[in-house]
Amino acid sequence: MLGNFGVLVVPLIILVAIIAMSLRVLREYERGVVFFLGRFQRVKGPGLIIVVPVIQQMVKVDLRIITLDVPSQDVISQDNVTVRVNAVLYFRVVDSEKAVIQVENYYAATSQLAQTTLRSVLGKHDLDEMLSERDKLNNDIQGILDQQTDAWGIKVTNVEIKHVDLDESMIRAIARQAEAERERRAKVIHAEGEFQAAEQLVNAARMMEESPAALQLRYLQTMADMSTSGKTSSIFFPLPMELTGAFQQFAEHFTPKGRGEG
């Protein structure tokens, strides 16, 4: 009796061990690519799944967004300036089957592709575009990477250029350029102010020419300003504007009218 019980216990223990080894739990963000005798069978998960030992194998794939820090790359810009650029890449697996079957290591492959794409794209632009048009460059790099990694079941969600490191000599050159630009703007603003002031003076002269009383009032205002300043001691003799007009008519009367005619 005991011998028969012992014969039954051993297979039962083996069966329980096989069932325990077959049970797998996949989290919500995980998928399992199952192979049956080396051939792709299906993608399972999440939750409790059964993988028969020996005849079935499973490879876990994480579907969360992965942050990849692209190492610093030496880039020669289109205007022959050497800079060091690094970036950060965000991607995730959208097709677990392709990510396991089509590429050996999708993480390493994406990292190497990001480095080469970063150098090739930035090498087609000059330094000013690298510093001022980062959004456009980010979109260009993302589009190229997304197209290349689509066959691997990878979706590149975002690319951000973090730093563009320059030599000290180039930093000084950029500072001199910025200073020259500020001086140019200051001169332009000053010239525009002089031009506007000249226009206003011309308009004021025309108004005073049409109304002699306005010129007389301006004359009296100038006298008042000088007398209240406290820094000058001047004596003014008011001269009527009509008197200057009489002098002008007198001069015109005695000016020969036929001068210059043959």
Backbone as CSV, one residue per row, in Angstrom:
resi,resn,N_x,N_y,N_z,CA_x,CA_y,CA_z,C_x,C_y,C_z
1,MET,0.829,-1.214,0.000,0.000,0.000,0.000,0.857,1.254,0.000
2,LEU,1.817,1.291,0.898,2.719,2.433,0.954,3.550,2.538,-0.295
3,GLY,3.891,1.362,-0.875,4.685,1.385,-2.111,3.894,1.984,-3.256
4,ASN,2.611,1.640,-3.374,1.783,2.224,-4.428,1.614,3.741,-4.243
5,PHE,1.484,4.166,-2.962,1.351,5.609,-2.674,2.606,6.366,-3.069
6,GLY,3.755,5.763,-2.804,5.015,6.401,-3.173,5.167,6.519,-4.682
7,VAL,4.671,5.491,-5.402,4.747,5.547,-6.864,3.879,6.685,-7.407
8,LEU,2.756,6.978,-6.775,1.873,8.054,-7.222,2.381,9.443,-6.826
9,VAL,3.087,9.520,-5.708,3.543,10.821,-5.205,4.600,11.428,-6.124
10,VAL,5.505,10.596,-6.589,6.605,11.114,-7.410,6.093,11.751,-8.707
11,PRO,5.232,11.082,-9.501,4.696,11.748,-10.694,3.893,12.996,-10.371
12,LEU,3.178,12.955,-9.217,2.392,14.128,-8.832,3.294,15.322,-8.542
13,ILE,4.395,15.065,-7.881,5.340,16.158,-7.594,5.929,16.702,-8.880
14,ILE,6.249,15.824,-9.800,6.814,16.261,-11.083,5.787,17.101,-11.854
15,LEU,4.513,16.658,-11.827,3.460,17.396,-12.517,3.259,18.784,-11.919
16,VAL,3.272,18.851,-10.579,3.114,20.155,-9.916,4.285,21.076,-10.252
17,ALA,5.486,20.503,-10.302,6.664,21.301,-10.630,6.583,21.832,-12.060
18,ILE,6.108,20.975,-12.990,5.987,21.424,-14.378,4.947,22.537,-14.502
19,ILE,3.815,22.381,-13.805,2.775,23.421,-13.860,3.297,24.737,-13.273
20,ALA,4.035,24.621,-12.145,4.591,25.832,-11.527,5.577,26.535,-12.453
21,MET,6.364,25.746,-13.182,7.321,26.326,-14.120,6.632,26.903,-15.351
22,SER,5.444,26.416,-15.644,4.741,26.872,-16.837,3.987,28.177,-16.619
23,LEU,3.667,28.483,-15.390,2.881,29.685,-15.102,3.768,30.926,-15.126
24,ARG,3.362,31.916,-15.900,4.074,33.194,-15.970,3.051,34.316,-15.802
25,VAL,3.486,35.394,-15.169,2.642,36.568,-14.976,3.311,37.757,-15.661
26,LEU,2.585,38.350,-16.594,3.075,39.525,-17.312,2.310,40.758,-16.851
27,ARG,3.055,41.835,-16.573,2.422,43.075,-16.134,1.717,43.759,-17.313
28,GLU,0.988,44.818,-16.981,0.201,45.507,-17.997,1.066,46.064,-19.126
29,TYR,2.286,46.492,-18.798,3.159,47.093,-19.802,4.115,46.071,-20.419
30,GLU,3.910,44.792,-20.192,4.782,43.751,-20.725,4.016,42.850,-21.700
31,ARG,4.735,42.338,-22.672,4.201,41.345,-23.599,5.214,40.216,-23.723
32,GLY,4.704,39.026,-24.001,5.562,37.860,-24.154,5.490,37.312,-25.572
33,VAL,6.629,37.268,-26.255,6.708,36.687,-27.596,7.051,35.208,-27.422
34,VAL,6.106,34.350,-27.763,6.228,32.907,-27.503,6.651,32.183,-28.782
35,PHE,7.646,31.291,-28.624,8.129,30.448,-29.725,7.815,28.993,-29.399
36,PHE,7.300,28.260,-30.374,6.994,26.844,-30.212,7.993,26.039,-31.046
37,LEU,8.886,25.352,-30.341,9.959,24.596,-30.993,10.755,25.472,-31.966
38,GLY,11.031,26.694,-31.525,11.843,27.622,-32.301,11.081,28.461,-33.300
39,ARG,9.829,28.178,-33.552,9.034,28.954,-34.495,8.105,29.897,-33.738
40,PHE,7.945,31.108,-34.329,7.071,32.078,-33.681,5.645,31.548,-33.622
41,GLN,5.048,31.654,-32.435,3.690,31.178,-32.245,2.710,32.334,-32.094
42,ARG,2.900,33.159,-31.054,1.996,34.281,-30.829,2.588,35.205,-29.778
43,VAL,1.932,36.368,-29.628,2.290,37.324,-28.581,1.238,37.237,-27.495
44,LYS,1.684,37.020,-26.253,0.761,36.845,-25.135,0.947,37.958,-24.107
45,GLY,-0.110,38.100,-23.295,-0.060,39.046,-22.186,-1.001,40.219,-22.420
46,PRO,-1.230,40.994,-21.369,-0.730,40.802,-20.001,-1.594,39.826,-19.207
47,GLY,-1.144,39.519,-17.965,-1.896,38.620,-17.105,-1.174,37.294,-16.929
48,LEU,-1.950,36.268,-16.566,-1.406,34.931,-16.318,-1.397,34.137,-17.623
49,ILE,-0.242,33.637,-17.989,-0.109,32.834,-19.205,0.633,31.548,-18.854
50,ILE,0.523,30.574,-19.761,1.170,29.272,-19.577,2.169,29.068,-20.699
51,VAL,3.396,28.768,-20.300,4.472,28.475,-21.251,5.021,27.089,-20.885
52,VAL,4.798,26.138,-21.770,5.238,24.762,-21.500,6.753,24.705,-21.590
53,PRO,7.403,24.236,-20.540,8.865,24.156,-20.573,9.355,23.262,-21.710
54,VAL,10.558,23.538,-22.163,11.300,22.793,-23.178,10.742,23.054,-24.581
55,ILE,9.436,22.884,-24.777,8.897,23.004,-26.134,8.468,24.436,-26.461
56,GLN,8.328,25.291,-25.448,7.973,26.684,-25.668,8.980,27.588,-24.960
57,GLN,9.304,28.673,-25.612,10.166,29.697,-25.016,9.486,31.065,-25.155
58,MET,9.738,31.939,-24.196,9.104,33.263,-24.198,10.155,34.346,-23.998
59,VAL,10.009,35.416,-24.758,10.877,36.596,-24.632,10.007,37.765,-24.201
60,LYS,10.357,38.400,-23.068,9.583,39.545,-22.565,9.982,40.820,-23.302
61,VAL,8.978,41.637,-23.552,9.205,42.930,-24.198,8.488,44.003,-23.385
62,ASP,9.220,45.080,-23.070,8.662,46.198,-22.310,8.083,47.225,-23.288
63,LEU,6.806,47.590,-23.087,6.131,48.523,-23.988,6.177,49.966,-23.509
64,ARG,6.810,50.244,-22.387,6.883,51.612,-21.884,7.863,52.450,-22.704
65,ILE,7.714,53.770,-22.601,8.619,54.679,-23.308,10.011,54.586,-22.690
66,ILE,11.004,54.432,-23.539,12.386,54.291,-23.107,13.116,55.600,-23.381
67,THR,13.870,56.067,-22.397,14.671,57.283,-22.534,16.103,56.887,-22.867
68,LEU,16.578,57.349,-24.014,17.917,57.004,-24.485,18.750,58.275,-24.561
69,ASP,19.830,58.310,-23.811,20.735,59.451,-23.825,21.779,59.235,-24.915
70,VAL,21.714,60.032,-25.969,22.656,59.902,-27.080,23.977,60.540,-26.669
71,PRO,25.088,59.821,-26.715,26.381,60.398,-26.305,26.772,61.591,-27.169
72,SER,27.683,62.409,-26.640,28.142,63.589,-27.372,28.823,63.177,-28.666
73,GLN,28.480,63.895,-29.734,29.018,63.609,-31.062,29.755,64.839,-31.591
74,ASP,30.913,64.606,-32.217,31.649,65.686,-32.879,31.050,65.909,-34.260
75,VAL,30.549,67.109,-34.472,29.860,67.439,-35.718,30.561,68.618,-36.376
76,ILE,30.796,68.522,-37.695,31.322,69.635,-38.480,30.151,70.236,-39.244
77,SER,29.821,71.479,-38.929,28.663,72.129,-39.544,28.959,72.467,-40.998
78,GLN,27.947,72.947,-41.686,28.089,73.277,-43.098,29.052,74.437,-43.318
79,ASP,29.177,75.343,-42.321,30.137,76.441,-42.423,31.460,76.108,-41.751
80,ASN,31.775,74.792,-41.628,33.081,74.297,-41.170,33.400,74.713,-39.735
81,VAL,32.431,74.611,-38.858,32.629,74.857,-37.433,32.453,73.533,-36.697
82,THR,33.434,73.166,-35.873,33.378,71.910,-35.136,32.681,72.128,-33.795
83,VAL,31.653,71.372,-33.527,30.898,71.463,-32.277,30.663,70.059,-31.729
84,ARG,30.380,70.008,-30.434,30.007,68.745,-29.784,28.540,68.831,-29.379
85,VAL,27.769,67.872,-29.850,26.313,67.908,-29.652,25.872,66.605,-29.014
86,ASN,25.004,66.701,-28.024,24.366,65.502,-27.474,22.863,65.725,-27.424
87,ALA,22.139,64.628,-27.357,20.683,64.698,-27.440,20.074,63.598,-26.585
88,VAL,18.756,63.642,-26.447,17.997,62.612,-25.744,16.892,62.136,-26.673
89,LEU,16.669,60.831,-26.654,15.715,60.193,-27.565,14.681,59.429,-26.750
90,TYR,13.407,59.565,-27.131,12.310,58.857,-26.475,11.647,57.938,-27.507
91,PHE,11.581,56.662,-27.201,10.955,55.714,-28.123,10.314,54.588,-27.324
92,ARG,9.467,53.801,-27.998,8.804,52.669,-27.373,8.537,51.596,-28.417
93,VAL,8.289,50.403,-27.944,8.000,49.273,-28.816,6.496,49.243,-29.079
94,VAL,6.118,49.222,-30.346,4.710,49.137,-30.719,4.367,47.779,-31.336
95,ASP,5.366,47.028,-31.756,5.149,45.700,-32.336,6.174,44.760,-31.711
96,SER,5.737,43.988,-30.731,6.659,43.113,-30.008,7.261,42.051,-30.912
97,GLU,6.499,41.541,-31.848,7.005,40.498,-32.740,8.189,41.000,-33.560
98,LYS,8.053,42.177,-34.182,9.141,42.719,-34.978,10.341,43.082,-34.116
99,ALA,10.099,43.603,-32.920,11.197,44.025,-32.060,12.072,42.859,-31.640
100,VAL,11.507,41.652,-31.586,12.275,40.468,-31.185,12.856,39.738,-32.391
101,ILE,12.101,39.659,-33.471,12.499,38.828,-34.620,13.349,39.613,-35.621
102,GLN,12.999,40.873,-35.905,13.652,41.608,-36.982,15.008,42.194,-36.605
103,VAL,15.280,42.386,-35.324,16.544,42.983,-34.905,17.038,42.252,-33.665
104,GLU,18.363,42.103,-33.570,18.936,41.347,-32.457,18.733,42.044,-31.123
105,ASN,19.076,43.338,-31.073,18.933,44.118,-29.843,18.409,45.492,-30.257
106,TYR,17.106,45.693,-30.107,16.508,46.928,-30.611,17.010,48.155,-29.864
107,TYR,17.385,48.026,-28.596,17.887,49.167,-27.822,19.240,49.637,-28.373
108,ALA,20.170,48.683,-28.554,21.488,49.051,-29.085,21.386,49.540,-30.522
109,ALA,20.533,48.896,-31.325,20.390,49.308,-32.719,19.833,50.730,-32.814
110,THR,18.852,51.062,-31.986,18.285,52.411,-32.000,19.304,53.435,-31.534
111,SER,20.120,53.067,-30.559,21.145,53.989,-30.064,22.172,54.304,-31.149
112,GLN,22.661,53.287,-31.835,23.646,53.523,-32.889,23.045,54.322,-34.045
113,LEU,21.808,54.027,-34.414,21.156,54.767,-35.488,20.947,56.224,-35.106
114,ALA,20.632,56.488,-33.848,20.439,57.869,-33.388,21.744,58.655,-33.470
115,GLN,22.864,58.050,-33.136,24.149,58.746,-33.197,24.521,59.118,-34.626
116,THR,24.385,58.175,-35.539,24.739,58.469,-36.929,23.782,59.479,-37.555
117,THR,22.500,59.391,-37.224,21.527,60.343,-37.770,21.775,61.746,-37.234
118,LEU,22.147,61.844,-35.960,22.437,63.149,-35.368,23.600,63.824,-36.088
119,ARG,24.646,63.078,-36.387,25.802,63.658,-37.086,25.443,64.056,-38.523
120,SER,24.726,63.193,-39.211,24.429,63.466,-40.621,23.470,64.642,-40.789
121,VAL,22.466,64.754,-39.935,21.485,65.842,-40.071,22.100,67.183,-39.694
122,LEU,22.808,67.245,-38.569,23.387,68.515,-38.141,24.516,68.953,-39.065
123,GLY,25.192,68.019,-39.723,26.253,68.386,-40.649,25.756,69.102,-41.878
124,LYS,24.457,69.071,-42.150,23.881,69.752,-43.308,23.432,71.177,-42.988
125,HIS,23.638,71.638,-41.764,23.199,72.974,-41.367,24.389,73.751,-40.812
126,ASP,24.286,75.070,-40.865,25.350,75.900,-40.311,25.112,76.132,-38.822
127,LEU,26.085,76.813,-38.194,26.044,76.973,-36.741,24.843,77.795,-36.295
128,ASP,24.503,78.847,-37.031,23.371,79.684,-36.623,22.067,78.887,-36.587
129,GLU,21.873,77.977,-37.533,20.663,77.159,-37.546,20.664,76.170,-36.378
130,MET,21.826,75.640,-36.011,21.879,74.741,-34.857,21.471,75.441,-33.573
131,LEU,21.828,76.722,-33.458,21.552,77.447,-32.225,20.148,78.039,-32.182
132,SER,19.583,78.367,-33.342,18.305,79.082,-33.352,17.126,78.248,-33.832
133,GLU,17.364,77.153,-34.541,16.266,76.370,-35.113,16.291,74.928,-34.588
134,ARG,16.327,74.788,-33.289,16.404,73.447,-32.709,15.116,72.657,-32.921
135,ASP,13.995,73.332,-32.876,12.730,72.613,-33.077,12.677,71.960,-34.456
136,LYS,13.111,72.686,-35.466,13.116,72.138,-36.819,14.084,70.958,-36.923
137,LEU,15.269,71.088,-36.330,16.244,70.001,-36.366,15.727,68.786,-35.601
138,ASN,15.079,69.018,-34.458,14.508,67.905,-33.697,13.479,67.134,-34.522
139,ASN,12.628,67.874,-35.226,11.611,67.215,-36.054,12.239,66.440,-37.211
140,ASP,13.300,67.009,-37.803,13.960,66.305,-38.909,14.588,64.997,-38.428
141,ILE,15.278,65.043,-37.296,15.913,63.828,-36.767,14.859,62.799,-36.375
142,GLN,13.776,63.257,-35.734,12.710,62.335,-35.345,12.086,61.653,-36.559
143,GLY,11.839,62.413,-37.623,11.235,61.824,-38.815,12.115,60.753,-39.440
144,ILE,13.429,61.007,-39.503,14.337,60.023,-40.091,14.411,58.765,-39.228
145,LEU,14.546,58.951,-37.914,14.630,57.789,-37.023,13.334,56.981,-37.035
146,ASP,12.210,57.663,-37.036,10.928,56.963,-37.021,10.746,56.131,-38.289
147,GLN,11.197,56.675,-39.410,11.078,55.935,-40.657,12.011,54.717,-40.677
148,GLN,13.225,54.870,-40.151,14.190,53.777,-40.178,13.829,52.655,-39.199
149,THR,13.273,53.013,-38.049,12.973,52.015,-37.020,11.581,51.418,-37.149
150,ASP,10.806,51.852,-38.121,9.459,51.298,-38.293,9.505,49.798,-38.593
151,ALA,10.519,49.361,-39.330,10.639,47.924,-39.637,10.997,47.100,-38.413
152,TRP,11.464,47.730,-37.351,11.804,47.013,-36.117,10.665,47.035,-35.103
153,GLY,9.541,47.645,-35.449,8.438,47.747,-34.503,8.661,48.805,-33.449
154,ILE,9.477,49.828,-33.774,9.822,50.885,-32.835,9.152,52.182,-33.292
155,LYS,8.634,52.932,-32.325,8.044,54.234,-32.580,8.846,55.293,-31.820
156,VAL,9.493,56.203,-32.555,10.244,57.301,-31.943,9.267,58.434,-31.664
157,THR,9.061,58.742,-30.403,8.056,59.738,-30.017,8.608,61.144,-29.950
158,ASN,9.895,61.289,-29.609,10.434,62.647,-29.477,11.956,62.598,-29.493
159,VAL,12.554,63.671,-30.014,14.003,63.855,-30.014,14.282,65.285,-29.577
160,GLU,15.209,65.462,-28.633,15.551,66.790,-28.142,17.069,66.939,-28.126
161,ILE,17.568,67.981,-28.790,18.992,68.321,-28.719,19.228,69.060,-27.406
162,LYS,20.125,68.544,-26.557,20.319,69.124,-25.240,21.373,70.225,-25.235
163,HIS,22.571,69.935,-25.722,23.675,70.881,-25.643,24.401,70.969,-26.979
164,VAL,24.845,72.193,-27.284,25.732,72.437,-28.415,26.954,73.147,-27.847
165,ASP,28.030,72.415,-27.643,29.237,72.948,-27.018,30.163,73.529,-28.078
166,LEU,30.639,74.765,-27.833,31.509,75.475,-28.758,32.875,75.704,-28.133
167,ASP,33.874,75.926,-28.979,35.201,76.309,-28.501,35.178,77.732,-27.949
168,GLU,36.189,78.047,-27.112,36.260,79.382,-26.530,36.415,80.456,-27.597
169,SER,37.210,80.178,-28.632,37.395,81.164,-29.700,36.089,81.443,-30.425
170,MET,35.287,80.407,-30.651,34.005,80.604,-31.330,33.020,81.354,-30.441
171,ILE,33.074,81.106,-29.134,32.199,81.834,-28.210,32.535,83.326,-28.229
172,ARG,33.840,83.652,-28.252,34.242,85.066,-28.312,33.811,85.702,-29.634
173,ALA,33.928,84.948,-30.724,33.510,85.486,-32.029,32.013,85.770,-32.046
174,ILE,31.230,84.874,-31.475,29.777,85.081,-31.417,29.444,86.285,-30.544
175,ALA,30.201,86.464,-29.437,29.964,87.621,-28.580,30.271,88.925,-29.313
176,ARG,31.362,88.949,-30.095,31.671,90.158,-30.872,30.609,90.413,-31.929
177,GLN,30.113,89.353,-32.537,29.053,89.517,-33.535,27.790,90.088,-32.907
178,ALA,27.424,89.577,-31.725,26.230,90.089,-31.043,26.404,91.549,-30.639
179,GLU,27.624,91.914,-30.196,27.876,93.310,-29.829,27.771,94.225,-31.041
180,ALA,28.335,93.785,-32.178,28.237,94.587,-33.400,26.780,94.736,-33.850
181,GLU,25.998,93.693,-33.675,24.588,93.757,-34.050,23.837,94.754,-33.173
182,ARG,24.149,94.770,-31.872,23.498,95.729,-30.978,23.887,97.170,-31.341
183,GLU,25.168,97.394,-31.687,25.591,98.733,-32.089,24.895,99.164,-33.383
184,ARG,24.748,98.225,-34.318,24.057,98.553,-35.564,22.615,98.964,-35.294
185,ARG,21.937,98.227,-34.431,20.552,98.564,-34.115,20.460,99.921,-33.431
186,ALA,21.423,100.227,-32.545,21.401,101.526,-31.869,21.574,102.671,-32.857
187,LYS,22.472,102.479,-33.829,22.675,103.535,-34.834,21.440,103.705,-35.705
188,VAL,20.810,102.603,-36.062,19.601,102.695,-36.883,18.487,103.407,-36.130
189,ILE,18.322,103.070,-34.841,17.278,103.724,-34.038,17.561,105.216,-33.900
190,HIS,18.858,105.564,-33.688,19.221,106.984,-33.572,18.942,107.722,-34.872
191,ALA,19.283,107.096,-36.006,19.031,107.738,-37.306,17.533,107.908,-37.553
192,GLU,16.740,106.906,-37.192,15.297,107.035,-37.346,14.747,108.164,-36.478
193,GLY,15.285,108.312,-35.259,14.852,109.412,-34.409,15.192,110.767,-34.995
194,GLU,16.403,110.909,-35.584,16.779,112.167,-36.218,15.871,112.468,-37.416
195,PHE,15.553,111.413,-38.178,14.689,111.605,-39.340,13.294,112.063,-38.924
196,GLN,12.736,111.455,-37.890,11.418,111.855,-37.421,11.440,113.277,-36.855
197,ALA,12.526,113.614,-36.142,12.623,114.975,-35.609,12.706,115.998,-36.740
198,ALA,13.472,115.665,-37.800,13.566,116.585,-38.943,12.210,116.771,-39.616
199,GLU,11.445,115.692,-39.740,10.109,115.815,-40.329,9.223,116.733,-39.502
200,GLN,9.278,116.603,-38.191,8.453,117.452,-37.333,8.875,118.918,-37.421
201,LEU,10.204,119.144,-37.513,10.679,120.525,-37.638,10.213,121.152,-38.956
202,VAL,10.245,120.356,-40.033,9.774,120.863,-41.322,8.293,121.204,-41.254
203,ASN,7.515,120.339,-40.630,6.073,120.613,-40.496,5.819,121.872,-39.661
204,ALA,6.620,122.028,-38.567,6.456,123.217,-37.734,6.821,124.491,-38.498
205,ALA,7.897,124.398,-39.316,8.296,125.580,-40.102,7.215,125.956,-41.099
206,ARG,6.583,124.975,-41.702,5.507,125.274,-42.649,4.316,125.933,-41.956
207,MET,3.992,125.436,-40.763,2.881,126.041,-40.035,3.197,127.475,-39.645
208,MET,4.431,127.733,-39.203,4.796,129.104,-38.823,4.847,130.019,-40.027
209,GLU,5.227,129.450,-41.197,5.247,130.269,-42.410,3.848,130.693,-42.810
210,GLU,2.870,129.833,-42.603,1.499,130.170,-42.935,0.875,131.112,-41.921
211,SER,1.367,131.080,-40.666,0.798,131.934,-39.617,1.942,132.667,-38.917
212,PRO,2.241,133.929,-39.263,3.334,134.681,-38.615,3.127,134.852,-37.119
213,ALA,1.881,134.832,-36.662,1.638,134.979,-35.233,2.207,133.808,-34.445
214,ALA,2.218,132.632,-35.053,2.790,131.480,-34.377,4.283,131.657,-34.155
215,LEU,4.968,132.244,-35.139,6.399,132.504,-34.971,6.644,133.523,-33.862
216,GLN,5.781,134.539,-33.771,5.903,135.521,-32.698,5.698,134.870,-31.344
217,LEU,4.704,133.974,-31.228,4.479,133.287,-29.961,5.659,132.396,-29.598
218,ARG,6.242,131.747,-30.582,7.404,130.908,-30.305,8.597,131.744,-29.847
219,TYR,8.725,132.930,-30.433,9.790,133.853,-30.040,9.620,134.262,-28.582
220,LEU,8.390,134.597,-28.214,8.130,135.002,-26.817,8.329,133.824,-25.853
221,GLN,7.956,132.625,-26.259,8.159,131.458,-25.405,9.640,131.185,-25.172
222,THR,10.445,131.353,-26.205,11.889,131.168,-26.052,12.461,132.187,-25.084
223,MET,11.989,133.446,-25.186,12.438,134.479,-24.244,12.066,134.111,-22.815
224,ALA,10.864,133.603,-22.616,10.424,133.231,-21.270,11.255,132.082,-20.721
225,ASP,11.560,131.132,-21.553,12.367,129.988,-21.100,13.767,130.432,-20.699
226,MET,14.372,131.305,-21.450,15.718,131.765,-21.124,15.731,132.622,-19.869
227,SER,14.674,133.401,-19.627,14.649,134.266,-18.447,14.416,133.491,-17.171
228,THR,13.764,132.346,-17.231,13.468,131.563,-16.025,14.516,130.498,-15.745
229,SER,15.503,130.334,-16.620,16.493,129.289,-16.380,17.429,129.632,-15.236
230,GLY,17.677,130.927,-14.988,18.530,131.325,-13.880,20.007,131.233,-14.179
231,LYS,20.405,130.806,-15.355,21.816,130.650,-15.686,22.304,131.697,-16.673
232,THR,21.413,132.492,-17.201,21.806,133.517,-18.169,21.269,134.875,-17.736
233,SER,21.969,135.914,-18.129,21.508,137.287,-17.883,21.516,138.000,-19.226
234,SER,20.397,137.962,-19.902,20.290,138.531,-21.239,19.215,139.602,-21.259
235,ILE,19.392,140.553,-22.170,18.423,141.624,-22.359,17.831,141.463,-23.742
236,PHE,16.516,141.391,-23.819,15.815,141.188,-25.096,15.140,142.471,-25.523
237,PHE,15.222,142.711,-26.823,14.493,143.834,-27.425,13.493,143.248,-28.401
238,PRO,12.239,143.189,-28.048,11.229,142.589,-28.937,11.203,143.308,-30.272
239,LEU,11.220,142.549,-31.315,11.190,143.081,-32.680,9.926,142.566,-33.350
240,PRO,9.025,143.427,-33.740,7.779,142.956,-34.374,8.079,142.219,-35.672
241,MET,7.300,141.172,-35.902,7.488,140.387,-37.111,7.139,141.197,-38.371
242,GLU,6.207,142.205,-38.228,5.850,143.009,-39.373,7.040,143.826,-39.880
243,LEU,7.936,144.198,-38.949,9.109,144.984,-39.338,10.042,144.174,-40.228
244,THR,10.203,142.899,-39.911,11.045,142.044,-40.759,10.418,141.889,-42.128
245,GLY,9.069,141.842,-42.177,8.401,141.767,-43.473,8.619,143.036,-44.287
246,ALA,8.630,144.182,-43.610,8.865,145.442,-44.319,10.276,145.499,-44.880
247,PHE,11.265,145.034,-44.104,12.643,144.971,-44.590,12.766,144.071,-45.818
248,GLN,12.018,142.965,-45.799,12.091,142.049,-46.928,11.512,142.676,-48.190
249,GLN,10.377,143.385,-48.049,9.786,144.061,-49.203,10.695,145.180,-49.723
250,PHE,11.364,145.903,-48.786,12.272,146.972,-49.173,13.452,146.416,-49.966
251,ALA,13.957,145.245,-49.539,15.080,144.638,-50.244,14.663,144.152,-51.621
252,GLU,13.454,143.622,-51.724,12.975,143.165,-53.022,12.742,144.326,-53.981
253,HIS,12.372,145.499,-53.439,12.088,146.651,-54.267,13.348,147.162,-54.962
254,PHE,14.486,147.148,-54.251,15.738,147.654,-54.802,16.579,146.592,-55.469
255,THR,16.083,145.362,-55.528,16.840,144.315,-56.220,16.570,144.399,-57.698
256,PRO,17.631,144.470,-58.557,17.420,144.545,-60.000,16.678,143.313,-60.492
257,LYS,15.614,143.511,-61.264,14.798,142.368,-61.733,15.360,141.790,-63.029
258,GLY,16.118,142.498,-63.739,16.596,141.996,-65.032,17.935,141.330,-64.955
259,ARG,18.476,141.091,-63.770,19.794,140.501,-63.635,19.773,139.064,-64.102
260,GLY,20.746,138.709,-64.867,20.848,137.322,-65.338,20.193,137.109,-66.657
261,GLU,19.408,138.110,-67.198,18.727,137.922,-68.486,19.622,138.492,-69.606
262,GLY,19.564,137.836,-70.743,20.413,138.266,-71.837,19.974,139.585,-72.393
